Amino acid sequence: MVSFACLTLVGLHGTTQTSVSAKERALFDQTVAGYLKSDSWNDNNAYGHSRFLQVPLHAAFLLNETAWQNQFASSFQRFLSQSKELTSSPQNSLQYLYVGSRFLALAALTKRRLDVSQPLFEKIAREATER
């Protein structure tokens, strides 16, 4: 994951890396993809997964990795379709919702239109105002 941290910091400081190496793609597939396929919004995963996924989320958008962005979008789509409510812990719920809000902000920043954006925004707004 150090590799993703470096990639994100490079992007945030204005030096644009234009490609991702095969090693970095493999690292994403071996680590991040598994998290995105699991139910990151439940009591056991929400806080830890959300902390772990923040750097790869930024890398996905700052490096314009559409496949990675789509994996995040699919994870949030599953959350919207399967989740009746978030975790019982307010802190864990807010941590997960924060990652969702960063996803939306990065999609807007990079002008990426994703089908999940509006429903995710509505869910985050609803959850944030009801707490």
N, C-alpha and C positions, 0 to 999 in steps of 0.2 A: 504494500500500500504506500510505501514511501515514494514509489514511482508516481503514483497519482497525485500525491501531495506536491511533488516537484512540478508536475505538469500544470497543476492548478496555479501554483505560485507564479510560474512563468507567464501564464495567461493573464493573471491579475496585475502583473507589473508591466504589461504592454508589449512584451516580446512574444510574438505569436509563434508557437510551434505548429507547423502545418500538417504534420502527419504523426500517426501513432505507430509504434513499432509492433512487430509480430509478438514480441515478448510482452509488451504492455497489453495487447489484445488478449493474449493467453492469461495474463494475470487477472484481467477483468473477468474473463470467462470462468476462471477457477475460484474466484472469491466473490466478487460483487454479484454476478449473475445468480448465484445460489441464494443470496440474501433477497434478491428481487423476486425470486420464485416462491419464497416463504411468506407467511402472513406476518409481515413486519408490524402490524398494528395491534397485535394481541398483547395481553399482559406480560408474557414471557419475553417478547422481542422488541416492543415498541421503543424503549429508551436506547438500548444497546444498538439495535439495527439503525436507528435514526442517527445516532452519533457516527457510526461507521460509514453510512451512506452519503454523508454531506460532501466529502471531498470527491468521491467518484461522480456524484451528481454535477458538481461544478466542472469537473474534467469533461464530462459528456457534452456539455454545452459549449464550454470555452474552446474545446478542440473540434467542435462541430461533428461529433461522432453520432450520426443519426441512429445507428443500430443501438447504441447505448441509451440514447434518449428514448427510443421506442421501448426498451426494456423497462425503464423507469415509468413511462406512460402506462405500460401494461400492468405493472405492479399497482399503480394508483387506480387503474380501472378495476382491477380485482378487488381492491379495498372498497371502492364505491359499490360494487355489485354484491359483495359478500358480507360486508360489515353493517350490522344493524346499529352498533355503537362501538365506540373506542374502548380502550382499556378502562379498568376501574380506577386507575391512578391518574389524577389530573396532570401530574408532572409528565408521566409517560405519554399521555394523550397529546399534551401541548408540544412535546418534543417531536412526536410523529407529524403533527400538523405543521410544525415549523418547516420540516423537510418538504412537505407538500407546498408550502408557501414559497420556499426557495425554488422549487421546481417551476412553479408558475412565473416567478420573477425572472428566472433565467430563460424560460421559453419566450417571455415578452421581450426581454433584452435582446435576444438573438432573432426575434421576429419569427419564431417557430410556432406554427399553428398546429395544435394537437387536439383531437376530439375530446380528450379527457379534461382539458383546461377549464371550461365553464362549469361542468358538474363538480369538479374538485374545488374550484373557487367557492361555489355555493355551499358545499359541505364544510369547508374550513370556516366560512363566515358564520354558518349556523352553529357549529360547535363552539366557536370562539365567543359568540354572543350568549350562548346558553350556559356557559360556565361561570 
